[in-house]
Amino acid sequence: MSDDRVLEHILNPSAPLTAEESKRPDCDPVPQTDQEKNANLLRLEAIKLAEQNKFPEAMNLFSQAIALTPTMASLYNDRAQLSRLMGENEKALDDINRAIEHSNSRGKTAVQAYTQRAMLHMLNKDEESARLDFERASYLAANCCLSGCK
């Protein structure tokens, strides 16, 4: 392993050390097809717009990305975060549930989705459901993110 790879792992310990590790079934898939790559570019642009408080424009780009790749879990998770920022918690919950479904409850996206859903449960004063989702997120984080997944 090169010094650059070692340094990258020190600075970003959740990144996989090798290409083989990034193919583990409990890691988020890397965009492969042209549609997935285009959807990811739309996602990145949507994030930039959201950071500039251009929420409707960002929402439009997330929806376009989802139309290109309707099974890409991270897109639903990101759109859910934007919906939460816009105060649209029911819409966020729908997207969170889709993110969990499409991630097969695995990988970083699932960790984030379970955490977001737990926070929504807390807002709704459903502490038991929140506890269960926080536990799921914690378990997944320990078994995925700490083992070398992005």
N, C-alpha and C positions, 0 to 999 in steps of 0.2 A: 504494500500500500504506500502511495506517495505521501510525502510530507504535507502536501496541500490537502489531501483527503483526511489525514489525521487532524490537521488544524481545523478543517471544516467540521469534523465531528466534535471537536472540543468546543467550537463556537456554536454549533447547532447539534446538540446531542440527540435530538429526536430524529435527525435525518438518517436514512439508511446508509450503512457503510459501503455496501456493494449494490450493484444493479439487481443481483439475485434477491437480496433482502427486500427490495422495494416490490417484488412480485409476490410476497407472502400474502396468503388469502385474507389476513386480517388487516391489511393496509389499504388505504384508499387507492383506487386505480389511477394511474397516470394517463392523461388524455393521449389517445393513440390515433384515432381517425381524424380526418380533416374536419368533420363536423364537431367532434369533441374539442379539437384545438381551437376552432372558431368560437365555439361556445365559451371556452375558457378565456379567450381574448375579450369577448363581450362581458364576461364576469369581471375581469380586471378593470375594464372601462367603467362598469357599473359601480364598482367599489370606489373608484376615483370620484365619480359624480356624487356618490353618497357622502364621501368625505368633504365635499364642497356644499353639502346640504341641498343638493339638487335631487331630492328624493323621487319625484315623479319620473324624471328622466332615467334615473338609476333603476327604478322599478320596471320601466319599459325594456331596458337592456337585459335585466335578469329574465324577464318573461320571454324575450327573443331567444336567449340562450337556452332556456328550458324547452322552447319549441324545437330547437335544433337537436337537443339530446335529452329527451324527457325522462331518462333513467339515471342521469348524473346527480347523485345524491347531494354533492356539495353545492350545487346551484340552488336547490330548495332550501338548504340550510342558510345560505347567504341571503336569499330573498326573505327568509323568515326574520333574519336579523334586521333587515331594512323595514319590514312590516312592523316589528316591535318598536323601532325608532319612530315610526309614523303613528304609533298608538293603535295599530290594527292587530290586536292580540289574537283574535279568532283566526284571522288570515294567517298569522304567523304560526299558530298551532297546527293548522292544516298543512303548511309547508314543512314544519318540523316532523310531523308524522310521516310525510312522504320521504323526507330525508332519511329517517330511521328505516323505513321500508326498503328504499332503494339501496341503502348501505348494507342491508342485511344485518343490521346492528353490529357492524364491524368498522374499525378504522377511526381515524381522527374525526371525520364528519359525524359519525355516530356519537362519539364522545361529546362533541359540541352540541349536537341536537338534543341528546338526553339532558345536558346541562341547561340548555335554553328552555326545554320543556319543564324541567324542575323549577326554574325561576318563574315560569308562568303559573305553575301550580302554587308556588308560594304567594304570588299576587292574588290568586283566587282562594287563598287560605286553606288549600288542600295539602296540609303538611305531610300526610302519609304518602300520597302520590309523589310529592316533591322528594321525600326521603328515598323512595324506591328509585326514582330517576337519577338522583345524585349518586346512589350506590352503583347503579348500572354504569354511569359515566366513570366513576372511580375505578371500577373493575376493568372496564375497557381500556382506560388510560394506562393502568398498570400492566395490562397484558398486550397492548398494542404500542402505544406511543413510547413507552419506556423501553420497548424491545427493538426499537429501530425503525418505526414507521414514521412517515411524514404526517 
